[in-house]
Amino acid sequence: MANELTHLDEKGQARMVDVGDKAHTQREATATATIFMQPETLQMIVEGKHKKGDVMATARIAGIMAAKRTPDLIPMCHPLMITSVKVELTPDPERSCVEISATCKTVGQTGIEIEALTSASVAALTLYDMCKAVDRGMVIDQVKLLEKKGGKSGHWQRQDEQA
């Protein structure tokens, strides 16, 4: 673990990190989010009976768009040339939830973890937005980074039981 916060200068003021001297490397990150809902809400989504249309397709597209717009949302995030965004939404009837996985790739000088986290989060928020009229009690939970590859710090993978 790093001992310093790189987004703070020597005076403790926020700054954008200079990545100009870093090597261009293949970088990849996967993040997840879970949205819990009433069983009836999940059934409606899975059966495609929502009057707003294909809720899962809309959330997938929102996740992709969110990854591409991350620097507009997170102040110190560098704009990246994203080479791939893959968003998967998996219904889990046993737990009455949708598991969201977002994997982002780039070749660049800084990591792509924030794009993956933003993608998974916005996909979950989109599911909430589209279904709030029938289930305002939905809960978005477990937004987390699962894995990142590339860059100076190399490969990192979550080791806890939730991974």
PAMIKOL-643467 format. One record per residue (C-alpha): residue number from 1; x, y, z. Coordinates in steps of 0.05 Angstrom, whole numbers, plus 5000, padded with zeros to 4 digits. Example, Ala and Ser with C-alpha at 12.3 -4.5 7.8 and 13.67 -1.06 7.14 Angstrom:
1	5246	4910	5156
2	5273	4979	5143
//
This chain:
1	5000	5000	5000
2	5025	5069	4983
3	5043	5115	5040
4	5023	5179	5005
5	4961	5207	4973
6	4983	5224	4902
7	4925	5272	4890
8	4952	5320	4943
9	5012	5365	4935
10	5063	5380	4990
11	5015	5432	5019
12	4957	5384	5022
13	4921	5416	4963
14	4884	5375	4911
15	4920	5366	4845
16	4918	5323	4783
17	4976	5274	4783
18	5027	5284	4726
19	5030	5217	4690
20	5071	5244	4631
21	5134	5203	4648
22	5097	5138	4659
23	5101	5082	4608
24	5042	5065	4564
25	5020	4995	4585
26	4959	4951	4575
27	4912	4964	4633
28	4848	4929	4654
29	4802	4933	4713
30	4739	4897	4735
31	4689	4924	4785
32	4622	4899	4810
33	4559	4925	4841
34	4496	4890	4866
35	4426	4917	4866
36	4376	4882	4911
37	4301	4887	4897
38	4234	4855	4910
39	4226	4786	4876
40	4169	4814	4835
41	4213	4870	4809
42	4267	4821	4788
43	4216	4776	4755
44	4188	4835	4716
45	4258	4853	4691
46	4277	4782	4673
47	4212	4769	4636
48	4218	4835	4598
49	4151	4860	4623
50	4173	4929	4644
51	4133	4982	4607
52	4197	5023	4597
53	4226	4968	4554
54	4290	4927	4561
55	4315	4949	4629
56	4378	4907	4626
57	4399	4933	4557
58	4389	5004	4580
59	4431	4993	4643
60	4486	4960	4601
61	4489	5019	4554
62	4489	5068	4612
63	4548	5031	4643
64	4587	5036	4578
65	4571	5110	4571
66	4590	5123	4643
67	4659	5092	4634
68	4671	5139	4575
69	4648	5200	4615
70	4685	5185	4681
71	4732	5245	4677
72	4671	5291	4673
73	4647	5263	4740
74	4711	5250	4780
75	4751	5315	4785
76	4823	5287	4784
77	4810	5230	4736
78	4850	5232	4672
79	4814	5225	4605
80	4833	5158	4576
81	4829	5126	4508
82	4786	5068	4529
83	4794	5008	4484
84	4739	4965	4513
85	4681	4967	4562
86	4643	4903	4578
87	4583	4907	4624
88	4548	4843	4646
89	4483	4840	4685
90	4465	4774	4717
91	4399	4764	4752
92	4402	4723	4816
93	4332	4700	4835
94	4356	4666	4899
95	4383	4731	4927
96	4332	4775	4890
97	4385	4818	4859
98	4422	4835	4796
99	4498	4827	4797
100	4534	4877	4753
101	4605	4867	4728
102	4642	4921	4689
103	4710	4909	4656
104	4747	4966	4624
105	4811	4965	4583
106	4860	5017	4558
107	4931	5025	4536
108	4957	5085	4573
109	4996	5118	4628
110	4947	5112	4685
111	4898	5060	4711
112	4826	5048	4691
113	4797	5027	4759
114	4754	5089	4767
115	4722	5078	4699
116	4704	5006	4718
117	4675	5028	4786
118	4636	5085	4753
119	4609	5038	4700
120	4584	4987	4750
121	4554	5042	4794
122	4517	5077	4738
123	4490	5011	4711
124	4461	4998	4781
125	4434	5069	4786
126	4401	5060	4718
127	4366	4997	4741
128	4342	5036	4802
129	4318	5094	4760
130	4280	5051	4711
131	4246	5009	4766
132	4236	5060	4822
133	4162	5069	4805
134	4149	4996	4825
135	4203	4986	4878
136	4232	5047	4915
137	4264	5001	4967
138	4318	4974	4921
139	4388	4975	4951
140	4453	4984	4913
141	4508	4948	4951
142	4578	4920	4946
143	4607	4968	4895
144	4679	4945	4893
145	4741	4934	4851
146	4753	4860	4839
147	4817	4863	4798
148	4865	4910	4762
149	4922	4892	4715
150	4979	4933	4686
151	5020	4993	4705
152	5076	5001	4754
153	5038	4968	4811
154	5022	4907	4768
155	4967	4858	4782
156	4920	4865	4841
157	4861	4820	4857
158	4811	4823	4914
159	4824	4765	4962
160	4765	4770	5010
161	4707	4720	5011
162	4663	4770	4973
163	4705	4769	4910
//
